Amino acid sequence: MMRRALLALALLVTATATAQAQDDADAQAVLDRVARTAESLQDATFLLTGRLIDADGTEIALELESQVVPGERAASVYVLQPDALADNIVVLDGDAVYNYTFLTHQVTIFDADDPDALGGLVGAGEDGEMNVTFDLEALFGGYRASLGGRADTPHGPADVLRLDNLEEGARIAWVQATVPEATSLPFRLELHGPNDALLAELVFEDLRTDVGLTVEEVTYLPDDAEVIDERASAAP
């Protein structure tokens, strides 16, 4: 399918070169706007909702109360859904990830670049760090962006971007990002596999920015929880 798509593009490139260049420029303009907004962001709170979809079609509902202080690499997620993980908390504090399990009242500490820190779902970036950002280019480095139209959101009109993964065989083949003009931050992300199947839908609801969060507030965990330190530095 990839070879057929590239062949079709080669056949059409002469007729559409000008329009394609404009589309790419428009997409880059949106990405640049998001990057500027993300860079100036001091902190944010939001409710991340949506769903994850397994290979067998099973849907897992998501509802996560989230707080971030990007410049300090600090973030916390309080799980409301899925029900099996309700009341668990995940905290990023600089070079460490803290997983609080409500049922056992335990905190397990990982190095932020440890693949097990978030169950292998999210790893460190190219710089070896797990970063907190709304910058789509930073999140999806190596993807090709194109403008996919317009959409209505609770924040008003929005641009819809398609981000195609240039790495063949990757689990995430492309991403659709909806970016309202009023916020210049992602409102909805849809992640698709190589067969266009929807892998995840993520919506940033109740987004509030620059509300004066402190790192201490964001990284708070119960003081009396048992601590299990899995960091390399803690090894005997």
Backbone as CSV, one residue per row, in Angstrom:
resi,resn,N_x,N_y,N_z,CA_x,CA_y,CA_z,C_x,C_y,C_z
1,MET,0.831,-1.204,0.000,0.000,0.000,0.000,0.867,1.256,0.000
2,MET,1.970,1.222,0.770,2.861,2.384,0.822,3.468,2.656,-0.544
3,ARG,3.899,1.596,-1.263,4.496,1.796,-2.584,3.474,2.359,-3.555
4,ARG,2.233,1.867,-3.495,1.190,2.388,-4.392,0.922,3.856,-4.096
5,ALA,0.924,4.215,-2.821,0.688,5.608,-2.452,1.807,6.508,-2.962
6,LEU,3.059,6.049,-2.845,4.183,6.839,-3.336,4.147,6.975,-4.844
7,LEU,3.743,5.913,-5.550,3.629,5.980,-6.997,2.566,6.990,-7.406
8,ALA,1.431,6.962,-6.735,0.370,7.914,-7.047,0.831,9.338,-6.808
9,LEU,1.573,9.552,-5.730,2.098,10.881,-5.439,3.062,11.331,-6.525
10,ALA,3.922,10.421,-6.997,4.877,10.761,-8.049,4.155,11.163,-9.331
11,LEU,3.061,10.484,-9.640,2.320,10.789,-10.857,1.617,12.141,-10.768
12,LEU,1.259,12.558,-9.550,0.487,13.780,-9.387,1.333,14.991,-9.046
13,VAL,2.616,14.783,-8.723,3.402,15.859,-8.156,3.528,17.059,-9.080
14,THR,3.635,16.830,-10.394,3.786,17.955,-11.317,2.560,18.846,-11.302
15,ALA,1.383,18.224,-11.275,0.143,18.993,-11.348,-0.181,19.678,-10.027
16,THR,0.330,19.143,-8.893,-0.086,19.664,-7.597,1.044,20.287,-6.804
17,ALA,2.188,20.518,-7.430,3.346,20.992,-6.673,3.055,22.306,-5.962
18,THR,2.422,23.265,-6.647,2.147,24.557,-6.033,1.178,24.423,-4.872
19,ALA,0.081,23.676,-5.084,-0.905,23.504,-4.029,-0.310,22.762,-2.843
20,GLN,0.536,21.750,-3.100,1.130,20.991,-2.015,2.062,21.856,-1.187
21,ALA,2.833,22.698,-1.872,3.738,23.583,-1.154,2.948,24.530,-0.248
22,GLN,1.799,25.010,-0.741,0.977,25.895,0.076,0.418,25.158,1.271
23,ASP,-0.048,23.907,1.055,-0.572,23.120,2.165,0.487,22.917,3.231
24,ASP,1.720,22.565,2.806,2.791,22.345,3.757,3.111,23.625,4.527
25,ALA,3.111,24.759,3.816,3.385,26.034,4.468,2.300,26.364,5.481
26,ASP,1.050,26.100,5.137,-0.050,26.357,6.055,0.048,25.453,7.277
27,ALA,0.392,24.194,7.058,0.549,23.267,8.176,1.684,23.709,9.087
28,GLN,2.799,24.126,8.506,3.933,24.574,9.303,3.585,25.823,10.094
29,ALA,2.755,26.693,9.499,2.346,27.895,10.218,1.559,27.537,11.473
30,VAL,0.702,26.521,11.370,-0.054,26.068,12.546,0.895,25.465,13.579
31,LEU,1.819,24.631,13.114,2.791,24.025,14.027,3.626,25.088,14.733
32,ASP,4.040,26.108,14.000,4.840,27.182,14.591,4.029,27.925,15.649
33,ARG,2.736,28.131,15.370,1.878,28.824,16.337,1.728,28.006,17.618
34,VAL,1.552,26.697,17.457,1.457,25.816,18.621,2.764,25.829,19.417
35,ALA,3.889,25.775,18.703,5.198,25.770,19.376,5.402,27.045,20.192
36,ARG,5.018,28.197,19.621,5.182,29.464,20.350,4.309,29.489,21.598
37,THR,3.081,29.025,21.466,2.174,29.008,22.606,2.674,28.049,23.675
38,ALA,3.121,26.866,23.244,3.619,25.873,24.193,4.853,26.384,24.933
39,GLU,5.718,27.088,24.220,6.944,27.585,24.840,6.655,28.646,25.894
40,SER,5.608,29.433,25.677,5.291,30.514,26.606,4.438,30.038,27.785
41,LEU,3.983,28.795,27.747,3.085,28.267,28.762,3.811,28.066,30.093
42,GLN,3.264,28.628,31.159,3.852,28.451,32.484,3.353,27.168,33.154
43,ASP,2.061,26.932,33.075,1.468,25.736,33.671,0.093,25.521,33.063
44,ALA,-0.497,24.367,33.326,-1.817,24.076,32.781,-2.474,22.966,33.585
45,THR,-3.802,23.019,33.651,-4.598,21.923,34.175,-5.626,21.557,33.113
46,PHE,-5.956,20.282,33.033,-6.951,19.846,32.057,-7.448,18.457,32.422
47,LEU,-8.593,18.103,31.870,-9.133,16.758,31.996,-8.902,16.061,30.666
48,LEU,-8.069,15.040,30.680,-7.793,14.280,29.465,-8.795,13.136,29.379
49,THR,-9.654,13.183,28.375,-10.647,12.140,28.183,-10.423,11.464,26.837
50,GLY,-11.109,10.373,26.630,-10.999,9.684,25.349,-11.051,8.187,25.516
51,ARG,-10.314,7.480,24.657,-10.348,6.025,24.687,-9.099,5.458,24.038
52,LEU,-8.720,4.293,24.528,-7.685,3.488,23.901,-8.370,2.265,23.302
53,ILE,-7.889,1.814,22.157,-8.524,0.697,21.468,-7.495,-0.393,21.236
54,ASP,-7.746,-1.570,21.819,-6.854,-2.712,21.658,-6.968,-3.298,20.259
55,ALA,-6.013,-4.168,19.931,-6.011,-4.803,18.611,-7.276,-5.610,18.361
56,ASP,-7.889,-6.149,19.438,-9.110,-6.938,19.270,-10.363,-6.081,19.269
57,GLY,-10.190,-4.756,19.299,-11.328,-3.854,19.252,-11.858,-3.429,20.602
58,THR,-11.293,-3.965,21.676,-11.726,-3.580,23.017,-11.381,-2.118,23.287
59,GLU,-12.363,-1.363,23.761,-12.153,0.050,24.055,-11.985,0.264,25.555
60,ILE,-11.004,1.062,25.909,-10.722,1.392,27.298,-10.949,2.885,27.469
61,ALA,-11.914,3.248,28.306,-12.228,4.661,28.515,-11.139,5.332,29.340
62,LEU,-10.841,6.574,28.995,-9.845,7.373,29.709,-10.495,8.606,30.316
63,GLU,-10.136,8.884,31.553,-10.520,10.137,32.198,-9.446,10.428,33.228
64,LEU,-8.606,11.418,32.926,-7.410,11.670,33.716,-7.334,13.153,34.088
65,GLU,-7.355,13.447,35.381,-7.146,14.817,35.828,-5.651,15.118,35.773
66,SER,-5.290,16.142,35.027,-3.875,16.369,34.717,-3.443,17.778,35.081
67,GLN,-2.196,17.881,35.557,-1.568,19.156,35.858,-0.142,19.118,35.332
68,VAL,0.318,20.222,34.757,1.672,20.256,34.218,2.324,21.612,34.483
69,VAL,3.637,21.549,34.755,4.490,22.744,34.780,5.638,22.425,33.825
70,PRO,5.472,22.707,32.536,6.432,22.243,31.523,7.870,22.659,31.776
71,GLY,8.081,23.908,32.164,9.447,24.397,32.336,10.218,23.694,33.438
72,GLU,9.508,23.073,34.377,10.143,22.369,35.492,10.090,20.854,35.298
73,ARG,9.638,20.394,34.130,9.468,18.965,33.866,8.694,18.301,35.003
74,ALA,7.560,18.921,35.343,6.711,18.412,36.415,5.305,18.189,35.875
75,ALA,4.723,17.037,36.206,3.372,16.723,35.757,2.769,15.679,36.679
76,SER,1.448,15.695,36.772,0.758,14.663,37.530,-0.534,14.282,36.820
77,VAL,-0.885,13.009,36.954,-2.110,12.477,36.376,-2.829,11.689,37.454
78,TYR,-4.061,12.086,37.752,-4.908,11.360,38.702,-5.950,10.596,37.891
79,VAL,-5.972,9.282,38.073,-6.799,8.427,37.220,-8.229,8.341,37.752
80,LEU,-9.188,8.712,36.914,-10.603,8.496,37.191,-11.108,7.277,36.430
81,GLN,-10.684,7.148,35.204,-10.949,5.966,34.375,-9.686,5.638,33.611
82,PRO,-9.393,4.356,33.353,-10.238,3.181,33.559,-10.463,2.838,35.028
83,ASP,-11.607,2.194,35.284,-12.000,1.892,36.657,-10.963,1.048,37.381
84,ALA,-10.311,0.144,36.661,-9.339,-0.752,37.295,-8.147,0.007,37.862
85,LEU,-7.914,1.222,37.379,-6.779,2.027,37.847,-7.232,3.280,38.585
86,ALA,-8.514,3.355,38.921,-9.057,4.554,39.550,-8.319,4.878,40.838
87,ASP,-8.066,6.159,41.031,-7.401,6.725,42.205,-5.890,6.501,42.211
88,ASN,-5.357,5.884,41.185,-3.902,5.829,41.052,-3.396,7.190,40.580
89,ILE,-2.135,7.468,40.867,-1.535,8.746,40.485,-0.174,8.479,39.855
90,VAL,0.115,9.182,38.763,1.436,9.138,38.139,2.013,10.543,38.166
91,VAL,3.232,10.662,38.671,3.881,11.972,38.803,5.231,11.931,38.100
92,LEU,5.488,12.935,37.289,6.826,13.180,36.739,7.420,14.354,37.484
93,ASP,8.590,14.130,38.071,9.288,15.195,38.787,10.741,15.172,38.357
94,GLY,11.043,15.932,37.325,12.407,15.982,36.815,12.840,14.658,36.235
95,ASP,13.821,14.033,36.858,14.391,12.796,36.334,13.714,11.544,36.875
96,ALA,12.636,11.690,37.609,11.994,10.529,38.226,10.497,10.505,37.932
97,VAL,9.976,9.283,37.826,8.539,9.050,37.694,8.089,8.285,38.933
98,TYR,7.012,8.763,39.549,6.460,8.151,40.753,5.079,7.572,40.416
99,ASN,4.923,6.267,40.582,3.642,5.601,40.355,3.020,5.263,41.703
100,TYR,1.915,5.939,42.031,1.212,5.654,43.276,0.045,4.719,42.997
101,THR,0.026,3.570,43.706,-1.048,2.588,43.562,-1.960,2.687,44.771
102,PHE,-3.203,3.055,44.534,-4.148,3.303,45.621,-4.423,2.049,46.438
103,LEU,-4.618,0.912,45.776,-5.013,-0.313,46.478,-3.949,-0.799,47.455
104,THR,-2.686,-0.635,47.100,-1.600,-1.090,47.979,-0.980,0.037,48.783
105,HIS,-1.371,1.259,48.473,-0.830,2.451,49.138,0.696,2.459,49.056
106,GLN,1.184,2.229,47.824,2.613,2.190,47.563,2.979,3.179,46.460
107,VAL,4.174,3.720,46.579,4.745,4.561,45.526,5.983,3.854,44.984
108,THR,5.996,3.590,43.685,7.163,2.998,43.035,7.848,4.085,42.225
109,ILE,9.152,4.238,42.461,9.915,5.300,41.797,10.766,4.688,40.690
110,PHE,10.707,5.297,39.504,11.509,4.868,38.364,12.337,6.046,37.861
111,ASP,13.462,5.752,37.211,14.126,6.776,36.414,13.202,7.160,35.270
112,ALA,13.167,8.445,34.934,12.258,8.904,33.883,12.557,8.281,32.533
113,ASP,13.813,7.852,32.301,14.155,7.235,31.020,14.029,5.715,31.061
114,ASP,13.480,5.165,32.137,13.254,3.721,32.245,12.004,3.347,31.458
115,PRO,12.092,2.401,30.500,10.906,2.006,29.727,9.765,1.503,30.592
116,ASP,10.068,1.021,31.804,9.023,0.515,32.689,8.320,1.617,33.464
117,ALA,8.820,2.844,33.362,8.280,3.925,34.176,6.785,4.112,33.934
118,LEU,6.373,4.047,32.682,4.962,4.160,32.339,4.492,2.914,31.607
119,GLY,4.990,1.776,32.059,4.551,0.513,31.490,4.973,0.313,30.057
120,GLY,6.040,1.028,29.632,6.497,0.893,28.258,5.684,1.679,27.255
121,LEU,4.662,2.407,27.723,3.802,3.160,26.802,4.470,4.430,26.313
122,VAL,5.247,5.053,27.184,5.920,6.302,26.836,7.366,6.204,27.298
123,GLY,8.283,6.552,26.428,9.699,6.522,26.789,10.302,7.897,26.742
124,ALA,11.580,7.940,26.947,12.291,9.217,26.919,12.400,9.710,25.479
125,GLY,12.599,11.013,25.335,12.766,11.595,24.019,14.169,11.387,23.499
126,GLU,14.447,11.999,22.354,15.755,11.836,21.732,16.874,12.373,22.617
127,ASP,16.556,13.328,23.487,17.574,13.891,24.369,17.754,13.080,25.640
128,GLY,17.061,11.918,25.723,17.175,11.063,26.892,16.289,11.477,28.043
129,GLU,15.454,12.498,27.838,14.588,12.972,28.893,13.122,12.777,28.517
130,MET,12.296,12.574,29.533,10.857,12.561,29.339,10.368,13.981,29.580
131,ASN,9.895,14.627,28.546,9.540,16.031,28.643,8.030,16.223,28.638
132,VAL,7.604,17.358,29.181,6.200,17.727,29.234,6.000,18.881,28.272
133,THR,5.192,18.672,27.238,5.013,19.733,26.247,3.729,19.525,25.463
134,PHE,3.173,20.636,24.979,2.053,20.603,24.046,2.534,20.813,22.600
135,ASP,3.821,20.974,22.422,4.402,21.253,21.109,4.283,20.012,20.225
136,LEU,3.472,20.096,19.180,3.226,18.934,18.322,4.478,18.481,17.597
137,GLU,5.330,19.421,17.194,6.569,19.036,16.515,7.497,18.281,17.448
138,ALA,7.510,18.673,18.720,8.339,17.957,19.686,7.763,16.584,19.993
139,LEU,6.441,16.502,20.047,5.789,15.223,20.341,5.903,14.247,19.190
140,PHE,5.825,14.765,17.965,5.794,13.906,16.786,6.924,14.273,15.830
141,GLY,8.148,14.266,16.345,9.304,14.512,15.505,9.441,13.419,14.460
142,GLY,9.780,13.787,13.242,9.909,12.804,12.178,8.612,12.514,11.447
143,TYR,7.566,13.263,11.766,6.289,13.132,11.056,6.184,14.251,10.008
144,ARG,5.494,13.969,8.907,5.248,14.987,7.877,3.868,15.568,8.100
145,ALA,3.783,16.889,8.165,2.523,17.560,8.476,1.858,18.093,7.220
146,SER,0.539,17.970,7.164,-0.253,18.577,6.103,-1.555,19.079,6.712
147,LEU,-2.118,20.105,6.083,-3.356,20.685,6.584,-4.526,19.868,6.058
148,GLY,-5.392,19.399,6.984,-6.484,18.511,6.597,-7.852,19.140,6.637
149,GLY,-7.938,20.463,6.775,-9.240,21.108,6.765,-9.513,21.862,8.047
150,ARG,-10.810,22.083,8.306,-11.242,22.861,9.454,-12.268,22.068,10.248
151,ALA,-12.446,22.428,11.512,-13.427,21.755,12.362,-13.945,22.750,13.389
152,ASP,-15.111,22.453,13.947,-15.670,23.238,15.037,-15.366,22.536,16.357
153,THR,-15.007,23.309,17.368,-14.723,22.778,18.698,-15.410,23.664,19.730
154,PRO,-15.447,23.239,20.992,-15.997,24.126,22.029,-15.239,25.437,22.152
155,HIS,-14.012,25.489,21.624,-13.208,26.706,21.656,-13.374,27.532,20.380
156,GLY,-14.239,27.076,19.475,-14.420,27.782,18.221,-13.749,27.076,17.057
157,PRO,-13.594,27.762,15.918,-13.005,27.145,14.722,-11.594,26.637,14.980
158,ALA,-11.250,25.544,14.294,-9.945,24.919,14.515,-9.370,24.413,13.212
159,ASP,-8.048,24.373,13.155,-7.346,23.729,12.053,-7.180,22.249,12.372
160,VAL,-7.271,21.425,11.339,-7.065,19.987,11.488,-5.792,19.617,10.734
161,LEU,-4.822,19.080,11.459,-3.556,18.672,10.866,-3.496,17.160,10.756
162,ARG,-2.871,16.691,9.700,-2.534,15.274,9.589,-1.014,15.159,9.676
163,LEU,-0.553,14.316,10.581,0.877,14.104,10.797,1.190,12.665,10.440
164,ASP,1.922,12.472,9.351,2.238,11.127,8.862,3.618,10.700,9.323
165,ASN,3.689,9.542,9.932,4.945,8.996,10.415,5.784,8.521,9.233
166,LEU,6.999,9.041,9.117,7.870,8.667,8.003,8.625,7.369,8.273
167,GLU,8.481,6.820,9.469,9.122,5.555,9.799,8.208,4.398,9.405
168,GLU,8.602,3.626,8.429,7.777,2.515,7.970,7.681,1.445,9.042
169,GLY,6.476,0.881,9.173,6.260,-0.199,10.118,6.016,0.254,11.539
170,ALA,5.973,1.561,11.781,5.730,2.058,13.131,4.302,1.758,13.555
171,ARG,4.096,1.551,14.841,2.757,1.220,15.341,1.791,2.384,15.109
172,ILE,2.266,3.615,15.293,1.455,4.795,14.984,1.848,5.277,13.597
173,ALA,0.933,5.140,12.644,1.231,5.511,11.263,0.942,6.980,10.998
174,TRP,-0.126,7.487,11.602,-0.441,8.897,11.415,-1.318,9.395,12.553
175,VAL,-1.307,10.702,12.706,-2.027,11.350,13.797,-2.849,12.497,13.223
176,GLN,-4.065,12.611,13.685,-4.880,13.778,13.338,-4.972,14.667,14.568
177,ALA,-4.560,15.913,14.413,-4.543,16.862,15.522,-5.465,18.031,15.209
178,THR,-6.347,18.343,16.134,-7.266,19.467,15.998,-6.793,20.594,16.898
179,VAL,-6.532,21.753,16.286,-5.927,22.877,17.007,-6.825,24.110,16.873
180,PRO,-7.567,24.477,17.913,-8.407,25.674,17.840,-7.584,26.949,17.678
181,GLU,-8.118,27.867,16.900,-7.442,29.149,16.721,-7.332,29.899,18.041
182,ALA,-8.359,29.791,18.883,-8.420,30.585,20.107,-7.367,30.191,21.124
183,THR,-6.938,28.927,21.113,-5.973,28.466,22.117,-4.588,28.212,21.546
184,SER,-4.517,27.873,20.256,-3.259,27.468,19.612,-2.583,26.336,20.371
185,LEU,-3.390,25.466,20.969,-2.923,24.264,21.642,-3.789,23.094,21.188
186,PRO,-3.253,21.889,21.168,-4.054,20.746,20.719,-5.313,20.583,21.576
187,PHE,-6.431,20.344,20.918,-7.682,20.028,21.608,-8.009,18.538,21.502
188,ARG,-7.745,17.969,20.327,-8.024,16.550,20.121,-6.878,15.913,19.336
189,LEU,-6.475,14.720,19.746,-5.499,13.919,19.015,-6.110,12.560,18.726
190,GLU,-6.009,12.133,17.473,-6.441,10.785,17.095,-5.239,10.059,16.524
191,LEU,-4.886,8.930,17.118,-3.731,8.147,16.699,-4.209,6.935,15.910
192,HIS,-3.618,6.742,14.714,-4.046,5.668,13.811,-2.879,4.736,13.504
193,GLY,-3.222,3.463,13.302,-2.227,2.471,12.948,-1.993,2.415,11.453
194,PRO,-1.091,1.521,11.012,-0.778,1.419,9.577,-1.982,1.087,8.703
195,ASN,-2.979,0.412,9.259,-4.181,0.063,8.501,-5.289,1.085,8.702
196,ASP,-4.948,2.258,9.205,-5.866,3.361,9.484,-6.774,3.100,10.681
197,ALA,-6.608,1.970,11.350,-7.427,1.688,12.524,-7.136,2.707,13.621
198,LEU,-8.170,3.134,14.307,-8.009,4.092,15.395,-7.413,3.388,16.602
199,LEU,-6.264,3.890,17.082,-5.598,3.320,18.246,-5.970,4.063,19.523
200,ALA,-6.155,5.362,19.409,-6.467,6.165,20.586,-7.097,7.477,20.166
201,GLU,-7.984,7.962,20.996,-8.582,9.284,20.831,-8.415,10.018,22.153
202,LEU,-7.780,11.186,22.112,-7.474,11.951,23.310,-8.031,13.358,23.160
203,VAL,-8.776,13.817,24.169,-9.378,15.146,24.137,-8.957,15.912,25.388
204,PHE,-8.448,17.130,25.192,-8.012,17.984,26.288,-9.171,18.901,26.665
205,GLU,-9.911,18.513,27.708,-11.082,19.267,28.135,-10.739,20.155,29.328
206,ASP,-11.579,21.180,29.522,-11.445,22.084,30.676,-10.015,22.602,30.815
207,LEU,-9.400,22.947,29.706,-8.015,23.413,29.724,-7.937,24.815,30.324
208,ARG,-7.102,24.941,31.341,-6.819,26.243,31.943,-5.313,26.411,31.998
209,THR,-4.850,27.558,31.558,-3.411,27.790,31.484,-2.988,28.932,32.385
210,ASP,-1.728,28.856,32.832,-1.107,29.902,33.641,-1.967,30.268,34.853
211,VAL,-2.284,29.232,35.647,-3.132,29.418,36.830,-2.297,29.534,38.104
212,GLY,-0.964,29.496,37.985,-0.109,29.682,39.147,0.226,28.415,39.899
213,LEU,0.259,27.282,39.205,0.610,26.025,39.858,2.068,26.058,40.314
214,THR,2.335,25.374,41.424,3.703,25.192,41.877,4.110,23.743,41.675
215,VAL,5.413,23.509,41.602,5.916,22.146,41.460,5.482,21.295,42.659
216,GLU,5.482,21.881,43.843,5.088,21.138,45.046,3.650,20.662,44.955
217,GLU,2.756,21.513,44.428,1.354,21.118,44.270,1.212,19.982,43.261
218,VAL,1.909,20.125,42.157,1.751,19.171,41.067,2.308,17.800,41.432
219,THR,3.398,17.779,42.186,4.087,16.517,42.459,3.698,15.905,43.803
220,TYR,2.652,16.421,44.445,2.256,15.907,45.759,1.815,14.447,45.679
221,LEU,2.266,13.652,46.663,1.829,12.268,46.844,1.643,12.025,48.340
222,PRO,0.823,11.035,48.716,0.618,10.763,50.151,1.930,10.510,50.880
223,ASP,2.119,11.195,51.995,3.385,11.111,52.728,3.613,9.752,53.372
224,ASP,2.525,9.045,53.721,2.669,7.815,54.482,2.662,6.555,53.611
225,ALA,2.733,6.732,52.283,2.747,5.561,51.400,4.090,4.848,51.484
226,GLU,4.054,3.508,51.327,5.291,2.741,51.259,6.016,3.084,49.963
227,VAL,7.337,3.243,50.035,8.124,3.642,48.865,8.970,2.467,48.387
228,ILE,8.880,2.182,47.087,9.706,1.158,46.449,10.528,1.858,45.372
229,ASP,11.829,1.924,45.569,12.692,2.698,44.675,13.346,1.764,43.667
230,GLU,12.947,1.900,42.400,13.478,1.047,41.325,14.497,1.787,40.468
231,ARG,14.953,2.939,40.910,15.912,3.712,40.118,17.284,3.031,40.152
232,ALA,18.032,3.249,39.094,19.364,2.634,38.998,20.236,3.058,40.160
233,SER,20.099,4.289,40.600,20.914,4.800,41.683,20.599,4.141,43.019
234,ALA,19.407,3.495,43.095,19.011,2.857,44.346,19.445,1.408,44.431
235,ALA,20.020,0.883,43.341,20.447,-0.514,43.332,21.602,-0.716,44.314
236,PRO,21.590,-1.863,45.056,22.651,-2.111,46.034,24.001,-2.296,45.370
